């Protein structure tokens, strides 16, 4: 986020991002570049580079702007010299940026001026092409279930006007509002009238199809002010979505390995929407930002409290998560969100020393060789009754080599009926408590998600 803000700051003023940006950081002997694409070459002026770096680090240029620092792609020597040529312009720019968020521009006259300025920059060929989100967003298409749940908790659920993957969303009110939209569309269709736009009337929610291949016509008819989706759905662009001229907000919170780091993203989402109901007198009171801030503070406090309590007990039972998928058994890396949660629960984990922050694709043989003696086996499944031991053995006979399997310490959660993903993504304290109970017993209460 800070990289984006800094990029907007500089690109809206002058071309300081170099195609060969390393020229301002290396001596002429070490640098093979001759000149940056948009900036002057200063590799043969080490004293200037040193002076520019010191000046940039001092922050004397900020004029109240503290939202970001220069990105590594910025030619600091050129930035330094350009600033000296016209300090008034730069001071005015950074003063403006200090009180203006170009990624979230309020509605109203002041916001209109900012949007007009950005439009002029685009029309003159200036390098400022960011999508403009006008806040508060009152009508959005939300492609991700956990973010729908978060919006309900922040009190801005009425801004959800379209969703994707409806069958996988465990939020009763979302399904109710989507059913209302479907019924309205059916009535219009039977009357021979165009239904797409009317389906989004009131507080109903339009089913926009699959997040991997959304229904473009329905999204066009919905006229959302923003689309919230996960970057992992991006394979070189968003196809027709990119051509709708609707701001796309990439919800990259899932990339955080820290459980609390991901939860803290709610502060950003709170800035985008306003609370449902009558508008308060001030813009801040009308936004979801205060609610998001207080919600995160409670989550953080509870998480750290549970972590400290778990640390006071002896090392807990070993826990293995997930089950075999095809020929692969995916397990969390030691530095992944789940890996960190298991560590904070003071549980033992066979891959706790691993340094990967994502999933590990292991063969079943590798898992069994390392984890035969695991005490607890906890995994998720979608739909149907819990899997019996006989059904698990039909899936893979090797499961019987697990100590947890033979002792009956098998815990399952049905994500088709239990809002596991909806809640745990932004409530790591709930999942931490779950793992603490699995590792240390029910002294911390009853399990909420997993069932034996």
C-alpha distance (Angstrom), angle and dihedral (degrees) to the residues before:
residue distance angle dihedral
X1 . . .
X2 3.82 . .
X3 3.80 90.1 .
X4 3.80 90.0 56.2
X5 3.80 93.4 48.2
X6 3.80 91.6 49.5
X7 3.78 91.7 47.3
X8 3.79 90.9 53.6
X9 3.80 90.9 48.0
X10 3.77 94.9 56.2
X11 3.77 101.3 31.3
X12 3.78 92.6 54.2
X13 3.81 89.3 57.6
X14 3.74 111.6 32.9
X15 3.79 140.9 -19.6
X16 3.77 104.0 -92.6
X17 3.78 99.5 141.9
X18 3.76 107.8 100.5
X19 3.73 128.2 -148.2
X20 3.80 84.2 -146.1
X21 3.78 96.9 32.8
X22 3.80 95.9 160.6
X23 3.80 89.0 74.8
X24 3.79 91.3 86.5
X25 3.80 93.2 53.5
X26 3.81 103.4 46.9
X27 3.76 135.6 59.0
X28 3.80 120.8 -110.2
X29 3.78 89.8 -104.9
X30 3.82 92.8 56.4
X31 3.80 98.8 37.9
X32 3.80 120.9 78.1
X33 3.80 93.2 -173.6
X34 3.81 119.4 104.6
X35 3.78 100.9 -165.3
X36 3.80 139.3 -12.4
X37 3.77 116.4 -110.3
X38 3.79 92.8 -118.1
X39 3.79 103.0 13.1
X40 3.76 140.6 60.5
X41 3.82 119.9 -96.8
X42 3.81 112.3 -112.5
X43 3.81 101.3 164.0
X44 3.81 90.1 114.6
X45 3.83 92.5 55.3
X46 3.80 105.5 69.2
X47 3.80 94.0 163.4
X48 3.81 91.1 55.6
X49 3.78 90.7 48.3
X50 3.81 91.2 50.1
X51 3.80 91.1 48.7
X52 3.82 92.1 47.7
X53 3.80 93.4 49.9
X54 3.81 91.6 49.9
X55 3.80 90.4 47.9
X56 3.81 92.8 49.3
X57 3.80 92.2 48.0
X58 3.81 91.8 49.4
X59 3.80 90.6 63.5
X60 3.81 94.9 -143.5
X61 3.81 88.4 137.3
X62 3.82 95.6 57.1
X63 3.83 99.5 88.3
X64 3.80 91.0 -166.4
X65 3.82 96.1 -37.5
X66 3.81 108.6 129.3
X67 3.81 103.2 148.3
X68 3.79 95.4 102.3
X69 3.77 146.0 -0.8
X70 3.83 128.7 -129.3
X71 3.78 111.4 -70.1
X72 3.80 118.6 -125.4
X73 3.82 90.0 -108.4
X74 3.83 91.8 64.4
X75 3.80 116.7 103.2
X76 3.80 97.5 -131.4
X77 3.80 94.5 -168.3
X78 3.80 91.4 56.0
X79 3.81 91.1 43.7
X80 3.81 89.6 52.7
X81 3.81 94.2 49.5
X82 3.80 94.5 43.5
X83 3.79 90.2 51.0
X84 3.80 91.7 53.0
X85 3.82 90.9 52.3
X86 3.80 94.5 56.3
X87 3.82 111.8 10.4
X88 3.82 93.5 161.8
X89 3.80 92.5 60.6
X90 3.79 92.5 47.8
X91 3.81 93.2 45.6
X92 3.79 89.9 51.6
X93 3.80 90.8 48.8
X94 3.79 95.8 50.9
X95 3.81 92.0 43.6
X96 3.80 87.6 54.2
X97 3.80 92.9 47.4
X98 3.79 90.6 48.6
X99 3.80 89.9 65.8
X100 3.82 100.2 27.7
X101 3.80 129.8 70.3
X102 3.81 106.6 -155.0
X103 3.79 90.7 -167.0
X104 3.79 93.2 56.4
X105 3.79 112.2 32.9
X106 3.82 117.1 -177.1
X107 3.76 120.4 -123.3
X108 3.79 116.4 -109.8
X109 3.79 137.4 61.7
X110 3.80 97.8 -46.1
X111 3.79 91.3 48.1
X112 3.80 90.2 48.0
X113 3.80 89.5 56.1
X114 3.79 91.6 52.0
X115 3.79 92.7 48.6
X116 3.80 90.6 48.4
X117 3.81 89.8 51.4
X118 3.79 91.5 51.2
X119 3.79 90.4 47.6
X120 3.80 90.5 53.8
X121 3.79 90.2 50.6
X122 3.80 90.6 53.1
X123 3.79 93.4 46.9
X124 3.80 91.9 51.5
X125 3.77 92.3 50.9
X126 3.80 96.1 -107.7
X127 3.78 114.1 155.1
X128 3.80 97.5 -106.9
X129 3.79 110.3 110.9
X130 3.78 104.0 143.2
X131 3.80 118.9 139.9
X132 3.78 112.1 -107.4
X133 3.80 118.4 -129.8
X134 3.80 112.1 -160.9
X135 3.77 111.2 -151.6
X136 2.88 139.6 -106.4
X137 3.80 92.9 40.8
X138 3.80 106.0 -148.2
X139 3.79 100.7 173.7
X140 3.79 121.4 38.4
X141 3.79 142.5 158.4
X142 3.81 108.9 -132.3
X143 3.79 114.9 -164.3
X144 3.83 97.3 -176.3
X145 3.82 127.3 73.5
X146 3.85 98.2 -148.4
X147 3.80 90.3 54.8
X148 3.80 90.9 51.4
X149 3.80 88.3 54.2
X150 3.80 91.2 47.8
X151 3.80 91.4 51.9
X152 3.81 89.5 55.0
X153 3.79 89.9 51.9
X154 3.80 91.8 48.7
X155 3.80 90.4 50.3
X156 3.80 97.6 -116.2
X157 3.81 99.8 105.0
X158 3.80 92.6 127.7
X159 3.80 87.8 70.7
X160 3.81 88.2 67.8
X161 3.80 102.3 93.7
X162 3.78 101.1 151.0
X163 3.81 134.8 27.4
X164 3.79 139.1 -177.6
X165 3.81 128.8 -142.2
X166 3.80 91.2 24.5
X167 3.83 92.7 174.5
X168 3.81 89.3 63.8
X169 3.81 97.2 50.6
X170 3.81 113.6 100.3
X171 3.81 97.2 -163.7
X172 3.84 112.1 113.1
X173 3.80 95.1 -156.4
X174 3.81 92.1 52.7
X175 3.80 90.3 53.4
X176 3.81 90.3 46.1
X177 3.79 93.3 51.2
X178 3.81 91.4 44.9
X179 3.81 90.5 50.8
X180 3.81 88.9 52.0
X181 3.80 90.1 53.5
X182 3.80 90.8 48.3
X183 3.80 92.3 50.7
X184 3.80 91.1 48.2
X185 3.80 90.8 50.7
X186 3.79 91.2 49.1
X187 3.81 91.9 51.7
X188 3.80 91.3 49.5
X189 3.78 91.5 47.2
X190 3.81 92.4 50.8
X191 3.79 88.3 51.2
X192 3.80 90.1 52.6
X193 3.79 94.4 -114.4
X194 3.78 131.2 129.8
X195 3.78 106.0 -92.5
X196 3.78 109.6 179.6
X197 3.79 99.5 86.3
X198 3.80 95.3 36.7
X199 3.80 90.3 52.5
X200 3.79 88.6 71.9
X201 3.80 94.5 53.5
X202 3.80 120.9 124.2
X203 3.77 113.3 1.5
X204 3.79 96.4 -39.6
X205 3.80 122.7 131.8
X206 3.80 124.4 -131.0
X207 3.80 118.4 -136.6
X208 3.81 102.3 -129.8
X209 3.81 94.8 -173.0
X210 3.78 126.1 -125.5
X211 3.80 120.5 -1.7
X212 3.80 88.0 -135.8
X213 3.82 92.4 54.5
X214 3.83 108.7 14.6
X215 3.79 122.4 -166.6
X216 3.81 100.7 -102.5
X217 3.80 95.0 -168.6
X218 3.78 92.2 56.2
X219 3.79 91.7 47.9
X220 3.82 90.9 50.0
X221 3.82 90.4 50.4
X222 3.80 90.4 47.6
X223 3.83 91.6 57.3
X224 3.81 95.0 -154.2
X225 3.79 121.1 -166.0
X226 3.81 90.2 -142.1
X227 3.80 141.5 4.6
X228 3.80 118.5 -139.7
X229 3.80 115.1 -157.8
X230 3.81 143.5 147.1
X231 3.81 118.4 -96.8
X232 3.81 91.7 -135.5
X233 3.78 87.3 73.5
X234 3.81 86.8 63.5
X235 3.79 115.6 99.4
X236 3.79 102.0 174.9
X237 3.79 94.9 -38.9
X238 3.76 139.4 -21.5
X239 3.78 98.0 -88.6
X240 3.79 113.6 -145.2
X241 3.79 91.4 2.5
X242 3.80 88.2 69.1
X243 3.81 89.9 59.3
X244 3.81 97.0 53.3
X245 3.83 93.6 81.9
X246 3.81 88.6 -131.2
X247 3.83 116.2 133.8
X248 3.80 110.6 -106.4
X249 3.80 113.2 -148.1
X250 3.79 109.5 -158.7
X251 3.80 108.2 -146.4
X252 3.79 98.5 -149.1
X253 3.81 95.0 165.1
X254 3.80 90.9 110.0
X255 3.81 88.5 67.6
X256 3.81 90.4 67.6
X257 3.79 112.6 103.1
X258 3.80 92.8 -164.1
X259 3.83 110.9 84.9
X260 3.79 91.6 -146.2
X261 3.80 90.5 41.7
X262 3.77 90.3 60.8
X263 3.80 93.0 45.0
X264 3.81 90.5 52.5
X265 3.79 89.5 66.2
X266 3.80 86.5 80.1
X267 3.80 86.5 79.4
X268 3.80 88.9 64.1
X269 3.80 94.0 46.2
X270 3.79 89.8 48.7
X271 3.80 89.5 60.8
X272 3.80 91.6 59.0
X273 3.79 102.2 55.7
X274 3.78 139.0 48.5
X275 3.78 128.1 -133.7
X276 3.77 118.5 -96.7
X277 3.80 119.3 -108.0
X278 3.80 132.2 40.0
X279 3.80 113.2 -6.0
X280 3.84 113.0 -107.7
X281 3.77 120.7 -132.3
X282 3.78 97.6 -99.4
X283 3.80 130.3 52.4
X284 3.82 92.1 -128.0
X285 3.79 92.5 51.8
X286 3.79 89.1 49.0
X287 3.81 93.5 52.5
X288 3.78 127.7 81.1
X289 3.79 91.1 -126.3
X290 3.84 97.3 99.6
X291 3.81 91.0 46.8
X292 3.81 91.6 49.1
X293 3.81 91.3 48.7
X294 3.81 93.6 50.3
X295 3.80 92.1 44.0
X296 3.79 92.1 53.3
X297 3.81 91.5 46.7
X298 3.82 89.8 56.5
X299 3.80 92.4 46.1
X300 3.79 92.2 49.1
X301 3.81 92.8 48.2
X302 3.81 93.1 49.9
X303 3.80 93.0 44.8
X304 3.80 93.9 51.7
X305 3.80 91.0 45.1
X306 3.81 91.9 53.4
X307 3.80 91.6 45.3
X308 3.80 91.5 52.6
X309 3.81 92.1 47.8
X310 3.81 92.4 49.6
X311 3.80 90.6 49.3
X312 3.81 88.3 59.5
X313 3.80 92.5 64.0
X314 3.81 127.6 73.8
X315 3.80 116.1 -91.9
X316 3.79 107.5 -66.7
X317 3.78 134.4 -133.8
X318 3.80 120.9 -60.9
X319 3.81 115.1 -102.7
X320 3.80 129.0 -156.8
X321 3.80 118.5 -165.6
X322 3.79 133.1 -155.9
X323 3.78 129.6 7.1
X324 3.79 137.7 -114.4
X325 3.81 118.5 -61.9
X326 3.79 111.5 -164.3
X327 3.78 105.8 -51.1
X328 3.80 94.0 -22.9
X329 3.78 132.6 78.6
X330 3.79 108.9 -157.0
X331 3.80 115.2 -155.7
X332 3.82 131.6 172.2
X333 3.79 118.2 -92.4
X334 3.79 116.8 -117.7
X335 3.83 92.0 -106.5
X336 3.81 95.9 40.6
X337 3.80 122.8 110.1
X338 3.82 91.9 -97.1
X339 3.79 91.6 42.7
X340 3.81 90.6 54.3
X341 3.81 91.6 45.4
X342 3.81 90.5 54.0
X343 3.80 89.7 49.0
X344 3.81 92.3 48.7
X345 3.82 88.6 48.7
X346 3.82 86.9 58.0
X347 3.80 88.4 -123.0
X348 3.77 124.9 144.4
X349 3.78 116.9 -112.1
X350 3.80 125.8 -174.7
X351 3.82 91.5 -136.4
X352 3.79 98.0 40.1
X353 3.82 91.3 120.3
X354 3.80 92.9 53.0
X355 3.82 114.6 110.9
X356 3.83 99.8 -151.9
X357 3.80 118.3 115.1
X358 3.80 95.2 -157.7
X359 3.79 136.5 50.2
X360 3.78 123.4 -54.1
X361 3.80 116.1 -135.2
X362 3.78 102.9 -145.0
X363 3.78 132.9 171.2
X364 3.81 115.8 -115.9
X365 3.79 88.2 -115.5
X366 3.81 91.0 57.7
X367 3.79 91.6 51.3
X368 3.78 93.6 48.2
X369 3.79 92.7 46.3
X370 3.79 91.6 54.2
X371 3.78 102.3 29.9
X372 3.78 110.0 36.3
X373 3.78 91.2 118.8
X374 3.81 98.4 49.3
X375 3.79 111.8 139.1
X376 3.82 100.6 -149.3
X377 3.78 131.5 32.6
X378 3.83 114.2 -162.9
X379 3.79 123.8 175.3
X380 3.79 143.9 156.3
X381 3.80 129.2 -121.1
X382 3.80 134.8 177.8
X383 3.79 122.6 -126.0
X384 3.78 135.3 -17.4
X385 3.79 131.4 50.8
X386 3.81 122.2 -38.3
X387 3.78 112.4 -79.1
X388 3.78 114.7 -101.8
X389 3.78 121.4 -140.9
X390 3.79 89.2 -106.2
X391 3.82 91.3 54.1
X392 3.78 91.1 47.7
X393 3.79 90.5 52.9
X394 3.80 89.7 50.7
X395 3.79 87.0 55.7
X396 3.81 93.1 48.4
X397 3.78 125.8 -8.9
X398 3.79 90.7 -156.4
X399 3.81 91.4 74.9
X400 3.80 88.2 82.3
X401 3.81 88.4 71.6
X402 3.82 90.2 68.4
X403 3.79 115.2 97.6
X404 3.80 89.8 -146.3
X405 3.81 89.7 56.2
X406 3.80 93.6 51.6
X407 3.80 92.6 46.6
X408 3.79 92.3 48.6
X409 3.81 93.1 -118.4
X410 3.80 92.0 143.0
X411 3.81 118.8 138.9
X412 3.79 123.5 -173.2
X413 3.80 137.5 -177.3
X414 3.81 123.8 -160.8
X415 3.80 105.4 -142.9
X416 3.81 91.5 -168.4
X417 3.81 91.2 69.6
X418 3.81 104.4 17.4
X419 3.84 116.3 68.8
X420 3.79 91.7 -131.7
X421 3.80 98.6 142.0
X422 3.80 93.6 35.8
X423 3.80 92.0 57.7
X424 3.79 108.3 28.5
X425 3.81 97.5 52.6
X426 3.81 92.4 71.8
X427 3.80 97.7 18.2
X428 3.80 105.4 61.9
X429 3.78 89.6 160.1
X430 3.82 88.9 69.5
X431 3.78 93.3 53.8
X432 3.80 91.7 41.9
X433 3.80 89.6 56.4
X434 3.79 89.1 48.7
X435 3.80 92.7 54.5
X436 3.81 91.8 44.2
X437 3.81 89.8 55.5
X438 3.80 91.1 48.1
X439 3.80 91.2 49.2
X440 3.81 101.6 37.8
X441 3.80 107.2 22.0
X442 3.79 133.2 -107.9
X443 3.81 96.3 -50.9
X444 3.84 83.6 108.1
X445 3.80 93.2 52.6
X446 3.79 136.5 -97.3
X447 3.78 126.0 -34.2
X448 3.79 113.9 -97.5
X449 3.80 102.5 -169.2
X450 3.79 111.6 15.4
X451 3.80 121.8 66.9
X452 3.78 127.0 -164.1
